[in-house]
Amino acid sequence: MIILEFNTREHTLDATFFDESPQYYDNVMTIKYFEGFYEVLQKQSNGKNAPLFRVPLSSTVIKYTHE
């Protein structure tokens, strides 16, 4: 199971892939649905959002916080 913990106020993401240690990402702007996957978008230094990674819908849980 993949667990994504997305803080929409801080624009941070903790991603746990199959019982490994969580990986931390900052400047995460959104998570969107894309052809059977969730696509995580991160703001780049040029100000544009670019895909960081994709994870399958069937094995992913997303937890949103707004604090």
Beta strands, then each sheet from edge to edge (+ up, - down):
strand 1: 2-7
strand 2: 12-17
strand 3: 23-26
strand 4: 28-34
strand 5: 37-43
strand 6: 49-56
strand 7: 60-65
sheet 1: 3+ 2- 1+ 7+
sheet 2: 4+ 5- 6+
end
